[in-house]
């Protein structure tokens, strides 16, 4: 774990979800509050998880959630890699059948590499903070949207890194805990993704446990969850994209397909903003 603490912000970085589980097991608390472990388990609060099971999931992932995610992802349209060549009005050689048919776009040229403007790695920073009004099923749908978006990019030969982050304002101090959900050279682990983005215990058990160990002054209510920013993640790539949709899962993720459409729209909007800046 790495940290950067100053009067305005406390930022913490964990290399993996498993490291978070180990940290909460071994690091003594700085706060006297115990809501992470004392709040009674219930379907609406933490899917009847409880604190000990939440820590276990942080170390091993949510296996049941992974199976559900695997089944749910089958509802998406099968993915095919983007073509490496295409026909156009110009190119390096003729497409003879189209040439003989008199089609004006009868030349073959190399297609632009998929997501070329992203460079070698696309980094997604996904907020995992959701208040008690967000439906657990819709939160899980948002995670499925992330999974499908990552799968599509990697089918198109784009390496993707996924970072989770939880950000709160505590006594006017910005406190953020960020961790790697998926490295650019790692396969997508649905057990990890399903717990981080979709299981309410990630924020309401593990997130609270991390806050109880942070350097911010103790606060009733564990502060106020806010949208994440790139600056909340230590050494975050400057061209990463932040996704805060889980905070509005009830409206943007009623189905996995709706969640995917929302994610695609938000990233497309961010790309346009980057192009305007350039």
C-alpha positions in Angstrom: 0.0 0.0 0.0 1.2 3.5 -0.8 -0.2 6.7 0.7 0.1 10.5 0.2 -1.3 12.5 3.1 -1.5 16.3 3.4 -3.9 18.8 5.0 -6.2 18.8 2.0 -6.3 15.2 0.9 -5.5 11.6 1.9 -4.8 9.3 -1.1 -4.2 5.6 -0.8 -3.2 3.1 -3.5 -3.4 -0.7 -3.4 -2.0 -2.9 -6.1 -5.0 -5.3 -6.0 -8.2 -6.1 -4.2 -6.4 -8.9 -2.4 -4.0 -6.3 -0.9 -7.0 -4.4 0.4 -8.3 -7.5 2.1 -4.9 -8.2 3.7 -4.6 -4.5 4.8 -7.9 -4.4 6.6 -6.9 -7.6 8.4 -3.6 -6.4 9.6 -3.7 -2.6 9.8 -5.0 -1.2 13.2 -7.8 1.3 13.1 -7.4 5.0 13.7 -11.1 5.6 14.3 -13.1 4.2 17.2 -16.2 3.7 15.0 -17.0 0.2 14.0 -19.8 0.6 11.4 -17.9 -1.6 8.9 -18.4 -4.6 11.2 -21.2 -3.6 13.5 -23.9 -2.7 11.0 -26.3 -5.7 10.9 -26.3 -7.7 7.6 -29.3 -7.4 5.4 -30.3 -7.9 1.8 -30.6 -4.1 1.2 -27.4 -3.1 3.0 -24.8 -5.7 2.0 -26.7 -8.7 0.4 -26.6 -10.4 3.7 -22.8 -10.5 3.5 -21.5 -9.4 6.8 -18.0 -8.1 7.5 -16.0 -11.3 7.7 -17.4 -12.6 4.5 -16.7 -9.2 2.8 -13.1 -9.4 3.8 -12.9 -13.0 2.5 -14.4 -11.7 -0.8 -11.8 -9.0 -0.9 -9.1 -11.7 -0.8 -10.7 -14.2 -3.1 -13.3 -12.4 -5.1 -17.1 -13.0 -5.3 -17.3 -16.4 -6.9 -21.1 -16.5 -7.1 -21.1 -13.0 -8.6 -18.6 -14.2 -11.2 -20.9 -17.0 -12.3 -23.8 -14.7 -12.5 -21.7 -12.2 -14.5 -20.6 -15.0 -16.9 -24.2 -16.1 -17.5 -25.4 -12.5 -17.9 -22.7 -11.6 -20.4 -24.1 -14.1 -22.8 -27.0 -11.8 -23.4 -24.7 -9.4 -25.3 -24.2 -9.6 -29.0 -21.2 -11.9 -29.8 -18.0 -9.9 -30.4 -15.8 -10.0 -33.5 -12.5 -8.3 -34.0 -12.5 -5.1 -36.0 -11.4 -5.7 -39.6 -7.8 -4.9 -40.5 -8.7 -3.8 -44.0 -11.7 -2.1 -45.6 -12.8 -1.0 -49.1 -12.7 2.7 -49.9 -12.2 5.2 -52.7 -8.4 4.9 -52.3 -6.0 2.3 -51.1 -3.0 0.1 -52.0 -4.7 -2.5 -54.2 -8.0 -3.1 -56.1 -10.8 -5.2 -54.8 -11.4 -7.0 -58.1 -15.1 -8.1 -57.6 -16.1 -4.5 -56.7 -13.9 -3.1 -59.5 -15.6 -5.3 -62.0 -19.0 -4.4 -60.7 -18.2 -0.7 -61.2 -18.3 0.2 -57.5 -16.4 3.5 -56.9 -15.1 2.3 -53.5 -13.2 -0.6 -55.1 -9.8 0.0 -53.5 -8.5 -1.9 -50.4 -6.7 0.0 -47.7 -5.6 -0.7 -44.2 -8.2 0.2 -41.6 -7.2 2.6 -38.9 -6.2 0.5 -35.8 -9.1 0.2 -33.4 -9.0 2.9 -30.7 -5.8 4.2 -32.2 -6.0 7.5 -30.4 -5.8 5.9 -27.0 -2.2 4.8 -27.4 -1.0 1.5 -26.1 -3.2 1.2 -23.0 -6.7 2.5 -22.1 -7.2 3.1 -18.4 -10.7 3.2 -16.9 -11.0 4.7 -13.4 -14.3 3.5 -12.1 -15.9 4.9 -8.9 -17.2 2.2 -6.6 -19.0 4.5 -4.2 -22.8 4.2 -4.1 -25.1 5.4 -1.4 -27.8 3.3 0.2 -30.5 4.3 -2.3 -28.8 2.5 -5.2 -30.3 -0.9 -6.0 -27.8 -3.8 -5.7 -29.0 -5.5 -8.9 -28.5 -2.3 -10.9 -25.1 -1.8 -9.4 -24.2 -5.3 -10.6 -25.5 -4.4 -14.1 -23.1 -1.5 -14.1 -20.3 -3.9 -13.4 -21.5 -6.1 -16.3 -21.4 -3.0 -18.6 -17.8 -2.4 -17.6 -17.0 -6.1 -18.3 -18.5 -6.0 -21.7 -16.8 -2.8 -22.6 -13.4 -4.2 -21.6 -14.1 -7.4 -23.5 -15.0 -5.6 -26.7 -11.9 -3.4 -26.5 -9.6 -6.4 -25.9 -11.3 -8.2 -28.8 -10.2 -5.2 -30.8 -6.6 -5.8 -29.5 -6.7 -2.8 -27.1 -5.1 -3.4 -23.7 -7.2 -2.2 -20.9 -6.4 -1.3 -17.3 -9.3 -0.9 -14.8 -8.8 1.0 -11.5 -11.4 1.2 -8.8 -11.7 4.2 -6.5 -13.8 5.3 -3.5 -13.8 9.0 -2.7 -15.3 10.8 0.3 -15.2 14.3 1.7 -14.4 14.1 5.5 -14.2 17.3 7.4 -13.6 19.2 4.1 -10.7 16.8 3.4 -10.7 14.7 0.3 -10.1 11.0 1.1 -9.7 8.5 -1.7 -8.8 4.8 -1.8 -7.8 3.4 -5.2 -6.8 -0.1 -6.4 -6.1 -2.0 -9.5 -9.0 -4.2 -10.5 -7.4 -5.3 -13.8 -3.9 -4.7 -15.1 -3.3 -4.0 -18.8 -1.6 -7.4 -19.2 -4.0 -9.3 -17.0 -7.2 -11.2 -18.0 -10.4 -9.9 -16.7 -11.2 -11.6 -13.4 -15.0 -11.6 -13.1 -14.9 -12.6 -9.4 -12.8 -9.5 -8.6 -14.8 -7.2 -10.9 -18.2 -8.5 -9.6 -17.3 -7.7 -6.0 -15.6 -4.3 -6.7 -18.3 -3.0 -9.1 -21.6 -4.4 -8.1 -21.5 -5.8 -4.6 -22.7 -3.2 -2.0 -20.4 -4.7 0.6 -17.4 -3.4 -1.3 -18.3 0.2 -0.2 -20.4 -0.5 2.9 -18.1 -3.0 4.5 -14.6 -2.7 2.9 -14.9 1.0 2.1 -16.0 1.8 5.7 -13.1 -0.4 7.0 -10.6 1.6 5.0 -12.1 4.9 6.2 -11.8 3.7 9.8 -8.0 3.3 9.1 -7.4 6.6 7.2 -5.6 9.7 8.5 -8.7 11.9 8.3 -10.3 13.1 11.6 -13.1 10.8 12.7 -16.5 11.9 11.4 -20.1 10.8 12.0 -21.6 9.2 8.9 -18.2 8.4 7.4 -18.1 11.6 5.4 -19.9 12.3 2.1 -19.3 10.2 -1.0 -18.5 12.3 -4.1 -17.7 11.7 -7.8 -14.1 10.5 -8.4 -11.5 12.5 -10.3 -8.2 11.5 -11.9 -6.4 13.3 -9.1 -7.8 10.9 -6.6 -5.6 8.1 -8.0 -1.8 8.2 -7.2 0.2 8.4 -10.4 -2.9 8.0 -12.6 -2.3 8.2 -16.4 -3.3 11.6 -17.5 -5.4 10.2 -20.4 -7.5 7.9 -18.3 -11.3 8.1 -18.3 -13.3 8.4 -15.1 -16.7 6.7 -14.9 -19.0 7.7 -12.0 -22.1 6.0 -13.2 -22.5 3.6 -10.3 -23.7 6.5 -8.1 -26.7 6.7 -10.5 -27.1 3.0 -11.1 -30.9 3.2 -10.5 -31.3 5.3 -13.6 -28.5 4.3 -15.9 -28.1 0.6 -15.3 -31.6 -1.0 -15.1 -30.2 -3.6 -17.6 -26.7 -4.6 -18.5 -27.3 -3.2 -22.0 -28.4 0.2 -20.7 -25.2 0.3 -18.5 -23.0 -0.4 -21.5 -24.7 2.3 -23.6 -24.2 4.8 -20.7 -20.5 3.8 -20.4 -19.9 4.1 -24.2 -21.7 7.5 -24.2 -19.7 8.9 -21.3 -16.4 7.8 -22.9 -17.3 9.2 -26.3 -18.2 12.5 -24.6 -14.8 12.5 -22.9 -13.0 11.8 -26.2 -14.7 14.8 -27.8 -13.7 17.0 -24.9 -10.1 15.9 -25.3 -10.2 16.6 -29.0 -11.5 20.1 -28.4 -8.7 20.7 -25.9 -6.1 19.6 -28.5 
